[in-house]
Amino acid sequence: MEITLVQGDITRQDVDAVVNAANSSLLGGGGVDGAIHRRGGPAILEECRKLRASHYGGGLPTGQAVATTGGNLPARWVIHTVGPVYSATEDRSALLASCYREALRVADDLAVSSVAFPAISAGIYGWPMDDAARVAVGTVRATPTKVAEARFVLFTPEAHAAFEAALG
């Protein structure tokens, strides 16, 4: 698998699937989640509501992933995953790693060849960017998958630099 980095907007990526750093409600929010729902349009929210009404009545658990249509996005699919909130007193890195592994598992189930990832948990959830990059790159590298390209789409120059350092 090729791992690439770009600085930009994940909602404009021409890939098979984009990963959404979702909140557990699956009903949209701020940051990446809000951007994906806004640009992707009502079809994404409609599928998320159906998921809430069936399998995920209590919301999507942290570290798990599920797919919906990409709606109006260039990507055909959105893979929603809920990252952990950072804690200075409790190691939640296994949950963060699970987000990337589960997203790749869903990508394999969908038979996609390219996936765009944001820096999960590194925004409002407070995960330090250098550590978020280390966990993300290390997990994606170590996860067996049929995905040919994993693209990290970083919104800021600082995030891009942290992922570049983690990619080494």
C-alpha positions in Angstrom: 0.0 0.0 0.0 1.2 3.5 -0.8 0.8 6.1 1.9 0.5 9.7 0.7 0.1 13.0 2.4 -1.7 16.1 1.1 -2.6 19.4 2.7 -6.1 20.3 1.8 -9.8 19.6 2.2 -10.9 16.0 2.6 -14.3 16.7 1.1 -12.6 17.5 -2.3 -10.5 14.3 -2.5 -11.0 12.1 -5.6 -10.8 8.8 -3.8 -13.1 5.8 -3.5 -13.8 6.5 0.2 -13.2 9.3 2.7 -13.0 8.6 6.4 -15.1 10.8 8.6 -14.0 11.7 12.1 -17.6 11.4 13.3 -19.2 11.9 16.6 -21.0 8.9 18.0 -24.5 10.2 17.1 -23.6 9.9 13.4 -25.8 13.0 12.8 -23.1 15.5 11.9 -21.1 17.9 14.0 -18.2 20.3 13.7 -14.8 20.0 12.0 -14.3 17.2 9.5 -17.7 15.7 10.4 -19.6 18.9 9.7 -17.7 19.5 6.5 -18.4 16.1 5.1 -22.1 16.3 6.0 -22.4 19.8 4.5 -20.7 19.0 1.2 -22.0 15.5 0.9 -25.6 16.6 1.3 -28.7 15.0 2.8 -28.1 11.5 1.5 -25.3 10.9 4.1 -27.5 12.1 6.9 -30.4 10.0 5.7 -28.3 6.8 5.7 -26.8 7.8 9.1 -30.4 8.1 10.5 -31.2 4.6 9.2 -28.1 3.2 10.9 -29.2 4.9 14.2 -32.7 3.4 13.8 -31.3 -0.1 13.3 -27.9 -1.3 14.4 -26.6 1.8 16.2 -29.5 3.1 18.4 -27.1 4.1 21.1 -24.6 5.6 18.6 -21.5 4.3 17.0 -19.0 3.1 19.6 -15.6 4.7 19.8 -13.1 2.8 17.6 -15.6 1.2 15.3 -16.5 2.1 11.7 -19.4 2.0 9.4 -20.0 3.2 5.8 -22.6 5.3 4.1 -22.9 6.8 0.6 -20.6 9.7 -0.3 -23.7 11.7 -1.4 -22.4 14.7 -3.4 -18.7 14.1 -2.5 -16.3 13.0 -5.2 -15.8 9.9 -3.1 -18.4 7.1 -3.5 -18.3 6.2 0.2 -17.9 7.8 3.6 -16.5 5.6 6.3 -17.5 7.0 9.7 -15.4 6.3 12.7 -15.5 7.7 16.2 -12.2 8.7 17.7 -11.4 8.8 21.4 -11.2 12.1 23.3 -7.6 12.6 24.4 -6.8 12.0 28.1 -3.5 12.9 29.7 -4.3 10.4 32.5 -5.5 7.3 30.5 -3.9 5.7 27.5 -6.6 5.6 24.8 -4.2 5.0 21.9 -5.6 1.5 21.3 -9.0 3.1 20.6 -7.4 5.6 18.2 -5.5 2.8 16.4 -8.8 0.8 16.2 -10.4 3.7 14.2 -7.8 3.3 11.4 -7.9 -0.6 11.5 -11.7 -0.6 11.4 -11.8 2.0 8.6 -9.5 -0.2 6.5 -11.6 -3.3 7.3 -14.7 -1.5 6.1 -12.8 -0.3 3.0 -11.8 -3.9 2.2 -15.5 -4.9 2.7 -16.4 -2.2 0.1 -13.6 -3.4 -2.2 -12.2 0.2 -2.5 -8.6 0.9 -3.6 -8.1 4.4 -2.3 -9.1 5.9 1.1 -8.6 9.4 2.4 -8.1 9.8 6.2 -8.2 12.9 8.4 -6.1 13.2 11.5 -8.7 11.4 13.7 -9.1 12.8 17.3 -6.5 15.6 16.6 -9.0 18.4 16.4 -11.6 19.2 19.0 -11.0 15.8 20.7 -7.6 17.2 21.8 -5.1 14.5 20.7 -1.6 16.0 20.4 -0.9 16.1 16.6 2.6 14.4 16.8 1.2 11.5 18.7 -2.0 11.3 16.6 0.3 11.1 13.5 2.5 8.4 15.0 -0.5 6.2 15.9 -2.2 6.9 12.5 0.8 6.2 10.3 2.0 3.2 12.4 -1.4 1.6 12.4 -2.1 2.1 8.7 1.4 0.7 7.9 0.8 -2.4 10.1 -2.7 -3.2 9.0 -3.1 -5.9 6.3 -5.5 -4.5 3.6 -6.3 -4.6 -0.1 -6.4 -0.8 -0.2 -3.7 0.4 -2.7 -3.5 4.1 -1.5 -4.1 5.5 2.0 -4.0 9.2 1.7 -3.8 11.4 4.9 -5.5 14.7 4.2 -4.2 17.3 6.6 -5.9 20.7 7.0 -3.0 22.7 8.3 0.7 23.0 7.6 1.5 21.9 11.2 -0.6 18.7 10.8 1.1 18.0 7.5 4.5 18.4 9.1 3.6 16.1 12.0 2.5 13.4 9.6 5.5 13.9 7.4 7.7 13.3 10.4 5.7 10.2 11.4 6.0 8.8 7.8 9.7 9.3 8.2 
